[in-house]
Amino acid sequence: MEKRTEFQHFINSLTVVDYYETRKKIMHECKITEHQFRHWKNGRTRIPELAKEKINEIAGKTVFS
């Protein structure tokens, strides 16, 4: 079984409406493309520490510890 990342758990827990809004905010605030977002979501590339902090801010909770 494939290991899920913290980011995948967070993204998969969102409703459809929240997913699109959150994805848009993350892409804008972290200055990444949709392609890069998909890589983060699928665990193909490492998420930088500064981006993790920004994602925690956007989520309003601790996604990354």
N, CA, C and O atoms as a CHARMM CRD file, in Angstrom:
* protein
*
  260
    1    1 MET  N      0.83800  -1.18800   0.00000 PROA 1      0.00000
    2    1 MET  CA     0.00000   0.00000   0.00000 PROA 1      0.00000
    3    1 MET  C      0.88100   1.24900   0.00000 PROA 1      0.00000
    4    1 MET  O      1.90000   1.30400   0.68800 PROA 1      0.00000
    5    2 GLU  N      0.48500   2.21500  -0.75600 PROA 2      0.00000
    6    2 GLU  CA     1.22800   3.46100  -0.89800 PROA 2      0.00000
    7    2 GLU  C      1.09400   4.31700   0.36000 PROA 2      0.00000
    8    2 GLU  O      0.00900   4.44600   0.92700 PROA 2      0.00000
    9    3 LYS  N      2.21600   4.90000   0.78600 PROA 3      0.00000
   10    3 LYS  CA     2.20400   5.76900   1.96000 PROA 3      0.00000
   11    3 LYS  C      1.69300   7.15900   1.56700 PROA 3      0.00000
   12    3 LYS  O      2.20000   7.76400   0.62200 PROA 3      0.00000
   13    4 ARG  N      0.70700   7.65300   2.28100 PROA 4      0.00000
   14    4 ARG  CA     0.15100   8.98500   2.02400 PROA 4      0.00000
   15    4 ARG  C      0.93100  10.02300   2.81000 PROA 4      0.00000
   16    4 ARG  O      1.32700   9.79500   3.95300 PROA 4      0.00000
   17    5 THR  N      1.14300  11.16200   2.18000 PROA 5      0.00000
   18    5 THR  CA     1.84000  12.24800   2.86000 PROA 5      0.00000
   19    5 THR  C      0.84900  13.08400   3.65900 PROA 5      0.00000
   20    5 THR  O     -0.36400  12.97200   3.48500 PROA 5      0.00000
   21    6 GLU  N      1.38700  13.91700   4.53500 PROA 6      0.00000
   22    6 GLU  CA     0.53400  14.82400   5.31500 PROA 6      0.00000
   23    6 GLU  C     -0.27400  15.71600   4.38200 PROA 6      0.00000
   24    6 GLU  O     -1.45100  15.98900   4.61800 PROA 6      0.00000
   25    7 PHE  N      0.38500  16.16300   3.31800 PROA 7      0.00000
   26    7 PHE  CA    -0.27900  17.04500   2.35700 PROA 7      0.00000
   27    7 PHE  C     -1.41900  16.31500   1.65400 PROA 7      0.00000
   28    7 PHE  O     -2.49400  16.88600   1.46700 PROA 7      0.00000
   29    8 GLN  N     -1.20400  15.08300   1.26900 PROA 8      0.00000
   30    8 GLN  CA    -2.25900  14.29700   0.61900 PROA 8      0.00000
   31    8 GLN  C     -3.44900  14.09900   1.55300 PROA 8      0.00000
   32    8 GLN  O     -4.59900  14.20900   1.12900 PROA 8      0.00000
   33    9 HSD  N     -3.17700  13.80800   2.81800 PROA 9      0.00000
   34    9 HSD  CA    -4.27200  13.65000   3.78300 PROA 9      0.00000
   35    9 HSD  C     -5.08800  14.93200   3.88000 PROA 9      0.00000
   36    9 HSD  O     -6.31900  14.89800   3.88600 PROA 9      0.00000
   37   10 PHE  N     -4.39400  16.05400   3.95600 PROA 10     0.00000
   38   10 PHE  CA    -5.08100  17.34000   4.05300 PROA 10     0.00000
   39   10 PHE  C     -5.91500  17.60300   2.80600 PROA 10     0.00000
   40   10 PHE  O     -7.09700  17.92600   2.91500 PROA 10     0.00000
   41   11 ILE  N     -5.32600  17.47100   1.63100 PROA 11     0.00000
   42   11 ILE  CA    -6.02000  17.74900   0.36700 PROA 11     0.00000
   43   11 ILE  C     -7.21600  16.81700   0.19600 PROA 11     0.00000
   44   11 ILE  O     -8.28700  17.25800  -0.22200 PROA 11     0.00000
   45   12 ASN  N     -7.04800  15.55000   0.51000 PROA 12     0.00000
   46   12 ASN  CA    -8.13300  14.58000   0.34300 PROA 12     0.00000
   47   12 ASN  C     -9.27000  14.77900   1.34500 PROA 12     0.00000
   48   12 ASN  O    -10.37500  14.27700   1.13800 PROA 12     0.00000
   49   13 SER  N     -9.00600  15.50600   2.42300 PROA 13     0.00000
   50   13 SER  CA   -10.04300  15.74400   3.42600 PROA 13     0.00000
   51   13 SER  C    -10.96500  16.91500   3.05300 PROA 13     0.00000
   52   13 SER  O    -11.99900  17.11800   3.69000 PROA 13     0.00000
   53   14 LEU  N    -10.59000  17.67900   2.02600 PROA 14     0.00000
   54   14 LEU  CA   -11.36700  18.85400   1.63800 PROA 14     0.00000
   55   14 LEU  C    -12.57900  18.48600   0.78800 PROA 14     0.00000
   56   14 LEU  O    -12.56500  17.49700   0.05400 PROA 14     0.00000
   57   15 THR  N    -13.62600  19.29900   0.90100 PROA 15     0.00000
   58   15 THR  CA   -14.77400  19.13500   0.00800 PROA 15     0.00000
   59   15 THR  C    -14.36100  19.61400  -1.38300 PROA 15     0.00000
   60   15 THR  O    -13.32200  20.25800  -1.52500 PROA 15     0.00000
   61   16 VAL  N    -15.13600  19.31900  -2.38500 PROA 16     0.00000
   62   16 VAL  CA   -14.80600  19.71400  -3.75400 PROA 16     0.00000
   63   16 VAL  C    -14.64600  21.22900  -3.86500 PROA 16     0.00000
   64   16 VAL  O    -13.68800  21.71500  -4.46700 PROA 16     0.00000
   65   17 VAL  N    -15.58000  21.96300  -3.28600 PROA 17     0.00000
   66   17 VAL  CA   -15.52200  23.42700  -3.34800 PROA 17     0.00000
   67   17 VAL  C    -14.28500  23.94100  -2.62000 PROA 17     0.00000
   68   17 VAL  O    -13.56700  24.79600  -3.13900 PROA 17     0.00000
   69   18 ASP  N    -14.03600  23.42000  -1.41400 PROA 18     0.00000
   70   18 ASP  CA   -12.86900  23.85000  -0.63900 PROA 18     0.00000
   71   18 ASP  C    -11.56600  23.47700  -1.33500 PROA 18     0.00000
   72   18 ASP  O    -10.59000  24.22400  -1.26600 PROA 18     0.00000
   73   19 TYR  N    -11.54400  22.33200  -2.00000 PROA 19     0.00000
   74   19 TYR  CA   -10.33500  21.89000  -2.69700 PROA 19     0.00000
   75   19 TYR  C     -9.90300  22.92400  -3.72800 PROA 19     0.00000
   76   19 TYR  O     -8.74200  23.33400  -3.73800 PROA 19     0.00000
   77   20 TYR  N    -10.81000  23.34900  -4.58900 PROA 20     0.00000
   78   20 TYR  CA   -10.44300  24.28900  -5.64800 PROA 20     0.00000
   79   20 TYR  C    -10.01500  25.64000  -5.09300 PROA 20     0.00000
   80   20 TYR  O     -9.07500  26.25300  -5.60000 PROA 20     0.00000
   81   21 GLU  N    -10.69000  26.09800  -4.07000 PROA 21     0.00000
   82   21 GLU  CA   -10.34700  27.38400  -3.45000 PROA 21     0.00000
   83   21 GLU  C     -8.98200  27.29500  -2.74800 PROA 21     0.00000
   84   21 GLU  O     -8.15500  28.20000  -2.86500 PROA 21     0.00000
   85   22 THR  N     -8.76500  26.20800  -2.02900 PROA 22     0.00000
   86   22 THR  CA    -7.50700  26.01700  -1.31000 PROA 22     0.00000
   87   22 THR  C     -6.35300  25.83100  -2.28300 PROA 22     0.00000
   88   22 THR  O     -5.27600  26.39400  -2.08500 PROA 22     0.00000
   89   23 ARG  N     -6.56900  25.05100  -3.32500 PROA 23     0.00000
   90   23 ARG  CA    -5.52800  24.84300  -4.34300 PROA 23     0.00000
   91   23 ARG  C     -5.12500  26.17400  -4.96100 PROA 23     0.00000
   92   23 ARG  O     -3.93800  26.44500  -5.14600 PROA 23     0.00000
   93   24 LYS  N     -6.10400  26.99400  -5.27700 PROA 24     0.00000
   94   24 LYS  CA    -5.85100  28.30700  -5.87400 PROA 24     0.00000
   95   24 LYS  C     -5.01500  29.17100  -4.92300 PROA 24     0.00000
   96   24 LYS  O     -4.05700  29.81500  -5.35300 PROA 24     0.00000
   97   25 LYS  N     -5.37100  29.18800  -3.64500 PROA 25     0.00000
   98   25 LYS  CA    -4.62900  29.97600  -2.65700 PROA 25     0.00000
   99   25 LYS  C     -3.20100  29.46900  -2.49900 PROA 25     0.00000
  100   25 LYS  O     -2.26300  30.26300  -2.44300 PROA 25     0.00000
  101   26 ILE  N     -3.03200  28.14900  -2.42800 PROA 26     0.00000
  102   26 ILE  CA    -1.69100  27.57200  -2.27200 PROA 26     0.00000
  103   26 ILE  C     -0.83000  27.91000  -3.48600 PROA 26     0.00000
  104   26 ILE  O      0.32600  28.30600  -3.33700 PROA 26     0.00000
  105   27 MET  N     -1.38100  27.75500  -4.66900 PROA 27     0.00000
  106   27 MET  CA    -0.62300  28.05400  -5.88200 PROA 27     0.00000
  107   27 MET  C     -0.21600  29.52700  -5.91500 PROA 27     0.00000
  108   27 MET  O      0.90900  29.85400  -6.29400 PROA 27     0.00000
  109   28 HSD  N     -1.12400  30.41000  -5.52200 PROA 28     0.00000
  110   28 HSD  CA    -0.83700  31.84300  -5.53500 PROA 28     0.00000
  111   28 HSD  C      0.19300  32.21200  -4.46700 PROA 28     0.00000
  112   28 HSD  O      1.18400  32.87900  -4.76300 PROA 28     0.00000
  113   29 GLU  N     -0.04000  31.78200  -3.23700 PROA 29     0.00000
  114   29 GLU  CA     0.83100  32.15600  -2.11800 PROA 29     0.00000
  115   29 GLU  C      2.22400  31.52600  -2.21000 PROA 29     0.00000
  116   29 GLU  O      3.21100  32.15000  -1.81800 PROA 29     0.00000
  117   30 CYS  N      2.31000  30.30600  -2.72200 PROA 30     0.00000
  118   30 CYS  CA     3.60000  29.62100  -2.83900 PROA 30     0.00000
  119   30 CYS  C      4.26100  29.87900  -4.19000 PROA 30     0.00000
  120   30 CYS  O      5.38000  29.43100  -4.44100 PROA 30     0.00000
  121   31 LYS  N      3.55700  30.60400  -5.05400 PROA 31     0.00000
  122   31 LYS  CA     4.06700  30.95800  -6.38100 PROA 31     0.00000
  123   31 LYS  C      4.51600  29.71900  -7.17100 PROA 31     0.00000
  124   31 LYS  O      5.64500  29.62800  -7.65300 PROA 31     0.00000
  125   32 ILE  N      3.57100  28.77000  -7.27900 PROA 32     0.00000
  126   32 ILE  CA     3.84500  27.54500  -8.02400 PROA 32     0.00000
  127   32 ILE  C      2.79200  27.36400  -9.11800 PROA 32     0.00000
  128   32 ILE  O      1.73700  27.99900  -9.09400 PROA 32     0.00000
  129   33 THR  N      3.09200  26.50200 -10.05900 PROA 33     0.00000
  130   33 THR  CA     2.16400  26.19600 -11.14300 PROA 33     0.00000
  131   33 THR  C      1.25700  25.03300 -10.72400 PROA 33     0.00000
  132   33 THR  O      1.48700  24.37600  -9.70900 PROA 33     0.00000
  133   34 GLU  N      0.23800  24.80400 -11.52500 PROA 34     0.00000
  134   34 GLU  CA    -0.64800  23.66400 -11.27700 PROA 34     0.00000
  135   34 GLU  C      0.13700  22.35800 -11.37200 PROA 34     0.00000
  136   34 GLU  O     -0.11300  21.41700 -10.61900 PROA 34     0.00000
  137   35 HSD  N      1.07300  22.31200 -12.29100 PROA 35     0.00000
  138   35 HSD  CA     1.91700  21.13100 -12.47000 PROA 35     0.00000
  139   35 HSD  C      2.69700  20.83100 -11.18000 PROA 35     0.00000
  140   35 HSD  O      2.75100  19.68400 -10.73500 PROA 35     0.00000
  141   36 GLN  N      3.29200  21.86100 -10.59100 PROA 36     0.00000
  142   36 GLN  CA     4.04500  21.68600  -9.34500 PROA 36     0.00000
  143   36 GLN  C      3.12000  21.27000  -8.20300 PROA 36     0.00000
  144   36 GLN  O      3.48200  20.43100  -7.37800 PROA 36     0.00000
  145   37 PHE  N      1.92400  21.86000  -8.16000 PROA 37     0.00000
  146   37 PHE  CA     0.95200  21.49400  -7.12700 PROA 37     0.00000
  147   37 PHE  C      0.63700  20.00600  -7.21300 PROA 37     0.00000
  148   37 PHE  O      0.58900  19.32600  -6.18800 PROA 37     0.00000
  149   38 ARG  N      0.42300  19.49200  -8.41800 PROA 38     0.00000
  150   38 ARG  CA     0.11900  18.06500  -8.59300 PROA 38     0.00000
  151   38 ARG  C      1.26900  17.18400  -8.10900 PROA 38     0.00000
  152   38 ARG  O      1.04700  16.12900  -7.51500 PROA 38     0.00000
  153   39 HSD  N      2.50200  17.62900  -8.36900 PROA 39     0.00000
  154   39 HSD  CA     3.66500  16.86400  -7.89100 PROA 39     0.00000
  155   39 HSD  C      3.70300  16.82200  -6.36900 PROA 39     0.00000
  156   39 HSD  O      4.00100  15.78300  -5.77900 PROA 39     0.00000
  157   40 TRP  N      3.40000  17.95300  -5.73400 PROA 40     0.00000
  158   40 TRP  CA     3.34600  17.97700  -4.26900 PROA 40     0.00000
  159   40 TRP  C      2.24300  17.05700  -3.78100 PROA 40     0.00000
  160   40 TRP  O      2.44100  16.27300  -2.85300 PROA 40     0.00000
  161   41 LYS  N      1.07700  17.15500  -4.41100 PROA 41     0.00000
  162   41 LYS  CA    -0.08100  16.36300  -3.99500 PROA 41     0.00000
  163   41 LYS  C      0.18300  14.86400  -4.11900 PROA 41     0.00000
  164   41 LYS  O     -0.24300  14.08300  -3.26800 PROA 41     0.00000
  165   42 ASN  N      0.87900  14.46900  -5.16500 PROA 42     0.00000
  166   42 ASN  CA     1.13600  13.04900  -5.40000 PROA 42     0.00000
  167   42 ASN  C      2.42800  12.55700  -4.75600 PROA 42     0.00000
  168   42 ASN  O      2.80000  11.39400  -4.90800 PROA 42     0.00000
  169   43 GLY  N      3.11200  13.45100  -4.03400 PROA 43     0.00000
  170   43 GLY  CA     4.31800  13.05700  -3.32300 PROA 43     0.00000
  171   43 GLY  C      5.52700  12.84500  -4.21300 PROA 43     0.00000
  172   43 GLY  O      6.46800  12.15700  -3.81700 PROA 43     0.00000
  173   44 ARG  N      5.52400  13.41500  -5.39700 PROA 44     0.00000
  174   44 ARG  CA     6.64200  13.23000  -6.32800 PROA 44     0.00000
  175   44 ARG  C      7.80600  14.16100  -6.04900 PROA 44     0.00000
  176   44 ARG  O      8.95300  13.82900  -6.34900 PROA 44     0.00000
  177   45 THR  N      7.52200  15.32800  -5.47500 PROA 45     0.00000
  178   45 THR  CA     8.59000  16.25400  -5.12000 PROA 45     0.00000
  179   45 THR  C      8.40800  16.72000  -3.67800 PROA 45     0.00000
  180   45 THR  O      7.30700  16.70200  -3.12700 PROA 45     0.00000
  181   46 ARG  N      9.51100  17.12900  -3.09600 PROA 46     0.00000
  182   46 ARG  CA     9.51900  17.58900  -1.71300 PROA 46     0.00000
  183   46 ARG  C      8.93200  18.99700  -1.64100 PROA 46     0.00000
  184   46 ARG  O      9.18400  19.83000  -2.51100 PROA 46     0.00000
  185   47 ILE  N      8.15600  19.24800  -0.60500 PROA 47     0.00000
  186   47 ILE  CA     7.57900  20.57600  -0.37700 PROA 47     0.00000
  187   47 ILE  C      8.56800  21.36200   0.48400 PROA 47     0.00000
  188   47 ILE  O      8.92500  20.91400   1.57300 PROA 47     0.00000
  189   48 PRO  N      9.01500  22.52800   0.00800 PROA 48     0.00000
  190   48 PRO  CA     9.96700  23.33200   0.78900 PROA 48     0.00000
  191   48 PRO  C      9.38300  23.74900   2.14000 PROA 48     0.00000
  192   48 PRO  O      8.16900  23.89300   2.28300 PROA 48     0.00000
  193   49 GLU  N     10.25300  23.94100   3.11800 PROA 49     0.00000
  194   49 GLU  CA     9.83100  24.29500   4.47400 PROA 49     0.00000
  195   49 GLU  C      9.01100  25.58300   4.51200 PROA 49     0.00000
  196   49 GLU  O      8.00800  25.65100   5.22200 PROA 49     0.00000
  197   50 LEU  N      9.42200  26.60600   3.75800 PROA 50     0.00000
  198   50 LEU  CA     8.67700  27.86400   3.74900 PROA 50     0.00000
  199   50 LEU  C      7.27300  27.67500   3.17500 PROA 50     0.00000
  200   50 LEU  O      6.32100  28.31200   3.62600 PROA 50     0.00000
  201   51 ALA  N      7.15100  26.80200   2.18700 PROA 51     0.00000
  202   51 ALA  CA     5.83600  26.51600   1.61100 PROA 51     0.00000
  203   51 ALA  C      4.96700  25.76300   2.62700 PROA 51     0.00000
  204   51 ALA  O      3.75400  25.96800   2.67700 PROA 51     0.00000
  205   52 LYS  N      5.57500  24.90600   3.42500 PROA 52     0.00000
  206   52 LYS  CA     4.82300  24.17600   4.45700 PROA 52     0.00000
  207   52 LYS  C      4.21400  25.15100   5.45500 PROA 52     0.00000
  208   52 LYS  O      3.06700  24.99200   5.87300 PROA 52     0.00000
  209   53 GLU  N      4.99100  26.16100   5.83400 PROA 53     0.00000
  210   53 GLU  CA     4.48300  27.17600   6.75800 PROA 53     0.00000
  211   53 GLU  C      3.29500  27.91800   6.14300 PROA 53     0.00000
  212   53 GLU  O      2.29700  28.17200   6.81600 PROA 53     0.00000
  213   54 LYS  N      3.41200  28.26100   4.86100 PROA 54     0.00000
  214   54 LYS  CA     2.34600  28.97800   4.16700 PROA 54     0.00000
  215   54 LYS  C      1.10000  28.09700   4.05600 PROA 54     0.00000
  216   54 LYS  O     -0.01500  28.59200   4.21700 PROA 54     0.00000
  217   55 ILE  N      1.26900  26.81400   3.78800 PROA 55     0.00000
  218   55 ILE  CA     0.13700  25.88700   3.69000 PROA 55     0.00000
  219   55 ILE  C     -0.55900  25.76000   5.04300 PROA 55     0.00000
  220   55 ILE  O     -1.78700  25.71600   5.10600 PROA 55     0.00000
  221   56 ASN  N      0.21200  25.70000   6.11900 PROA 56     0.00000
  222   56 ASN  CA    -0.38700  25.67100   7.46000 PROA 56     0.00000
  223   56 ASN  C     -1.22500  26.91800   7.70200 PROA 56     0.00000
  224   56 ASN  O     -2.31500  26.83200   8.26900 PROA 56     0.00000
  225   57 GLU  N     -0.72600  28.08200   7.27500 PROA 57     0.00000
  226   57 GLU  CA    -1.47400  29.34300   7.40400 PROA 57     0.00000
  227   57 GLU  C     -2.78500  29.28000   6.62900 PROA 57     0.00000
  228   57 GLU  O     -3.84100  29.62800   7.15500 PROA 57     0.00000
  229   58 ILE  N     -2.71400  28.84000   5.39200 PROA 58     0.00000
  230   58 ILE  CA    -3.88700  28.76700   4.52300 PROA 58     0.00000
  231   58 ILE  C     -4.90800  27.78000   5.09400 PROA 58     0.00000
  232   58 ILE  O     -6.11200  28.03900   5.08400 PROA 58     0.00000
  233   59 ALA  N     -4.41300  26.65200   5.59000 PROA 59     0.00000
  234   59 ALA  CA    -5.30500  25.62000   6.13400 PROA 59     0.00000
  235   59 ALA  C     -5.94100  26.04800   7.44700 PROA 59     0.00000
  236   59 ALA  O     -7.01800  25.56800   7.80100 PROA 59     0.00000
  237   60 GLY  N     -5.28900  26.93800   8.16700 PROA 60     0.00000
  238   60 GLY  CA    -5.80400  27.35000   9.47000 PROA 60     0.00000
  239   60 GLY  C     -5.62500  26.28100  10.52600 PROA 60     0.00000
  240   60 GLY  O     -6.26700  26.31200  11.57500 PROA 60     0.00000
  241   61 LYS  N     -4.74100  25.32900  10.23800 PROA 61     0.00000
  242   61 LYS  CA    -4.42300  24.26000  11.19000 PROA 61     0.00000
  243   61 LYS  C     -3.05600  23.71600  10.85700 PROA 61     0.00000
  244   61 LYS  O     -2.45200  24.11400   9.86100 PROA 61     0.00000
  245   62 THR  N     -2.56300  22.81500  11.67700 PROA 62     0.00000
  246   62 THR  CA    -1.24300  22.23900  11.44900 PROA 62     0.00000
  247   62 THR  C     -1.35800  21.02800  10.52300 PROA 62     0.00000
  248   62 THR  O     -1.78700  19.94800  10.92900 PROA 62     0.00000
  249   63 VAL  N     -0.96600  21.24100   9.28100 PROA 63     0.00000
  250   63 VAL  CA    -0.91700  20.14900   8.30500 PROA 63     0.00000
  251   63 VAL  C      0.43900  19.47000   8.42800 PROA 63     0.00000
  252   63 VAL  O      0.54300  18.24400   8.41900 PROA 63     0.00000
  253   64 PHE  N      1.47500  20.29300   8.54300 PROA 64     0.00000
  254   64 PHE  CA     2.85500  19.79900   8.69200 PROA 64     0.00000
  255   64 PHE  C      3.33100  20.10700  10.10000 PROA 64     0.00000
  256   64 PHE  O      3.21700  21.24100  10.56700 PROA 64     0.00000
  257   65 SER  N      3.85800  19.10800  10.76900 PROA 65     0.00000
  258   65 SER  CA     4.33800  19.33100  12.13800 PROA 65     0.00000
  259   65 SER  C      5.82400  19.62600  12.16300 PROA 65     0.00000
  260   65 SER  O      6.39400  19.83900  13.23300 PROA 65     0.00000
